[in-house]
C-alpha cells in the first residue's frame, strides 16, 4: 500500500503525519480520516480552492486533473506546478508527500456582497 506523508503545518498538522492508504482514495478523504482538517468549503465537489495542496513527491502517480479542476486551481493562493485540489487528487500506487499551503482562499466567503 502506498504511504501518504503530510508535511508539518502549524494549524492543521503540527507534527506531520505518515499513513498507509488504499489506492483510489482522495487526499482530502485521507486527511479528514486522520483528523487533518483541511477546509473544503464546497464539500469536496471541485467548486472552490480551499482544499488546495501541493504534491512535493509522487505527483505523476495521481489521477490526471480535469479541466474543471485546472480552472479552479487558477484561483488558488500560492499556485505551483505541483498543485492539486485535495478533493480531486486520487492516490495511485506510489507514495506521496503532501504540503498544505499556509493560506487558502474561500472565494464564496471572501467575495464582496
C-alpha positions in Angstrom: 0.0 0.0 0.0 1.3 3.5 -0.7 2.2 5.9 2.0 1.0 9.5 2.2 3.2 11.9 4.0 1.6 15.1 5.2 4.3 17.7 5.9 4.0 19.6 9.1 1.5 22.5 9.0 1.3 24.9 12.0 -2.5 24.8 12.2 -3.7 21.5 10.6 -0.9 19.0 11.3 1.9 20.4 13.5 3.9 17.2 13.7 3.2 16.0 10.2 1.8 12.5 9.6 2.7 9.3 7.6 -0.2 6.9 6.8 -0.6 3.9 4.6 -3.6 4.2 2.4 -5.7 2.2 -0.2 -5.2 3.4 -3.7 -8.2 5.1 -5.1 -8.8 7.4 -2.1 -8.8 11.2 -2.3 -6.2 13.2 -0.4 -9.0 15.1 1.2 -10.7 12.0 2.5 -7.4 10.6 3.8 -6.7 13.9 5.6 -10.1 14.0 7.2 -10.0 10.3 8.2 -6.8 11.2 10.2 -8.2 14.4 11.8 -6.3 16.8 9.5 -9.0 19.4 9.0 -8.2 20.7 5.5 -11.0 23.0 4.7 -13.4 22.1 1.9 -16.0 24.9 1.7 -17.8 23.3 -1.3 -18.0 19.9 0.4 -15.3 18.3 -1.9 -17.1 18.8 -5.3 -14.4 20.9 -7.0 -16.3 24.2 -6.7 -13.7 26.1 -4.5 -10.0 26.1 -3.8 -9.9 25.8 0.0 -8.6 22.2 -0.2 -5.6 23.2 -2.4 -2.5 21.3 -1.7 1.0 20.9 -3.2 2.3 17.5 -4.0 6.1 17.5 -3.2 6.7 13.9 -4.2 4.6 11.4 -6.3 2.7 14.0 -8.4 2.7 11.8 -11.5 1.2 8.9 -9.7 -2.1 10.8 -9.1 -5.0 10.7 -11.4 -4.8 13.5 -14.1 -6.5 16.8 -13.2 -9.5 17.5 -15.4 -10.4 20.9 -17.0 -12.7 21.9 -14.1 -10.0 21.3 -11.5 -7.4 23.2 -13.6 -9.8 26.2 -13.9 -10.4 26.2 -10.1 -6.7 25.9 -9.4 -6.1 29.1 -11.4 -7.8 30.8 -8.5 -5.8 29.2 -5.7 -3.5 31.1 -3.4 0.1 30.1 -3.9 -0.5 28.0 -7.1 2.5 25.9 -8.1 3.2 23.4 -10.9 2.5 20.5 -8.5 -0.7 22.0 -7.1 -3.9 19.9 -6.9 -7.2 20.2 -5.2 -7.1 17.5 -2.5 -10.8 16.6 -3.1 -9.9 15.7 -6.7 -6.4 14.2 -6.3 -6.8 10.4 -6.1 -3.9 8.3 -4.7 -2.4 5.8 -7.1 0.1 3.1 -6.3 3.1 5.3 -5.3 4.0 7.2 -2.2 3.1 10.8 -1.9 4.4 13.8 0.0 1.7 16.5 0.5 2.2 20.1 1.7 -0.8 22.0 2.9 -0.3 25.7 2.0 -0.1 28.3 4.7 -3.2 30.1 3.3 -6.2 29.3 1.3 -8.8 31.4 -0.4 -12.6 30.9 0.0 -13.9 32.8 -3.0 -17.5 32.4 -1.9 -16.9 33.7 1.6 -14.5 36.4 0.6 -16.4 37.8 -2.4 -17.8 41.3 -2.0 -21.5 41.4 -1.4 
